[in-house]
Amino acid sequence: MNVSQIAQAVGVSADTVRYYEKQGLIPPPQRQANGYRTYSQAHVAALQFVRGAQGLGFSLAEIQAIQPQLAQGTFGRTEIEQQLKAKLAQIDAHMTQLRTLKKELHATFDALQCDPRRPVSTAHATAPDSASGAGVAVVRRAFARSEGRRS
C-alpha cells in the first residue's frame, strides 16, 4: 500500500506517516523503482502501536525508547507493567500539580479587588505569590515550550 492508503487505514495523515518514519518510529518501507514508498501490514501494526501508546499518554520519545526491546522480543509483561506504573505516577504528579494550580486560581479569583468596569494595569493584575510555585511552574513550562518552538 502507498502512503495515503496506510494513512487512511490507520486514521492519520500521510505527513504523520512520513514523520514517524523519519523519527524511526516505524521501519523504513521498501521503495518502488519510481521512489514511492510501499508499506506492509507490519507497518500498519507499528503505526497502530504508536497511536495506541500515544492514546495512553506516552510521548513519541518514550515510545521510541522501548522500540529496540520490542524489536528484539525482550519487552515482556514486566516491562509493560513498569512503563504503565511510571506513566501512572507521572499522571498522579501532574494531577496534584493541577489541583494546586486550581486552588491558586480560585484564591486569585477570590482576591480580586479591582473595579470590573475599569481597565487593570499590570501592577494590579499580578497575583500574590502563594509560595507553592505551582502557577509559576506551569507558566514557566508552557513558556519554555513555546520558546523552544521558535528556535
For each residue, the residues with C-beta under 8 A, 3 or more apart:
1: 5 6 9 38 39 40
2: 5 6 36 37 38 39
3: 6 7 14 17 18 36 37 39
4: 7 8 14
5: 1 2 8 9 39
6: 1 2 3 9 10 17 39 43 44 47
7: 3 4 10 12 13 14 16 17
8: 4 5 11
9: 1 5 6 44
10: 6 7 17 44 47 48 51
11: 8 51
12: 7 16 17 47 51
13: 7 16 17
14: 3 4 7 17 18
15: 18 19
16: 7 12 13 19 20
17: 3 6 7 10 12 13 14 20 21 26 39 47
18: 3 14 15 21 22
19: 15 16 22 23
20: 16 17 23 25 26 47 50
21: 17 18 24 25 26 27 28 29 37
22: 18 19
23: 19 20 60 64
24: 21 64 67
25: 20 21 46 50 60 63 64 67
26: 17 20 21 43 46 47 50
27: 21 42 43 46
28: 21
29: 21 37 38 39 40 43
30: 37 38 40
31: 35 36 37 38
32: 35 36 37 38
33:
34:
35: 31 32
36: 2 3 31 32
37: 2 3 21 29 30 31 32
38: 1 2 29 30 31 32
39: 1 2 3 5 6 17 29 43 44
40: 1 29 30 43 44
41: 44 45
42: 27 45 46
43: 6 26 27 29 39 40 46 47
44: 6 9 10 39 40 41 47 48
45: 41 42 48 49
46: 25 26 27 42 43 49 50
47: 6 10 12 17 20 26 43 44 50 51
48: 10 44 45 51 52
49: 45 46 52 53 63 70
50: 20 25 26 46 47 53 54 60 63
51: 10 11 12 47 48 54 55
52: 48 49 55 56
53: 49 50 56 58 62 63
54: 50 51 57 58 59 60 63
55: 51 52
56: 52 53 84 87
57: 54 87 90 91
58: 53 54 62 63 83 87
59: 54 62 63
60: 23 25 50 54 63 64
61: 64 65
62: 53 58 59 65 66 83
63: 25 49 50 53 54 58 59 60 66 67
64: 23 24 25 60 61 67
65: 61 62
66: 62 63 69 70 75 79 83
67: 24 25 63 64 70 71
68: 71 72
69: 66 72 74 75 79
70: 49 66 67 73 75
71: 67 68
72: 68 69 75
73: 70
74: 69 79
75: 66 69 70 72 79 80
76: 79 80
77: 80 81
78: 81 82
79: 66 69 74 75 76 82 83
80: 75 76 77 83 84
81: 77 78 84 85
82: 78 79 85 86
83: 58 62 66 79 80 86 87
84: 56 80 81 87 88
85: 81 82 88 89
86: 82 83 89 90
87: 56 57 58 83 84 90 91
88: 84 85 91 92
89: 85 86 92 93
90: 57 86 87 93 94
91: 57 87 88 94 95
92: 88 89 95 96
93: 89 90 96 97
94: 90 91 97 98
95: 91 92 98 99
96: 92 93 99 100
97: 93 94 100 101 134 137 138
98: 94 95 101 102
99: 95 96 102 103
100: 96 97 103 104 132 134
101: 97 98 104 105 134 135 138
102: 98 99 105 106
103: 99 100 106 107
104: 100 101 107 108 127 130 132 134 135
105: 101 102 108 109 135
106: 102 103 109 110
107: 103 104 110 111 130
108: 104 105 111 112 127 128
109: 105 106 112
110: 106 107
111: 107 108 127 128
112: 108 109
113:
114: 118 120 124 125
115: 118
116:
117:
118: 114 115
119:
120: 114 124 125
121: 124 125
122: 125 126
123: 126
124: 114 120 121
125: 114 120 121 122
126: 122 123
127: 104 108 111 130 135
128: 108 111
129: 136
130: 104 107 127 134 135
131:
132: 100 104 135
133: 136 137
134: 97 100 101 104 130 137 138
135: 101 104 105 127 130 132 138 139
136: 129 133 139 140
137: 97 133 134 140 141
138: 97 101 134 135 141 142
139: 135 136 142 143
140: 136 137 143 144
141: 137 138 144 145
142: 138 139 145 146
143: 139 140 146 147
144: 140 141 147 148
145: 141 142 148 149
146: 142 143 149 150
147: 143 144 150 151
148: 144 145 151
149: 145 146
150: 146 147
151: 147 148
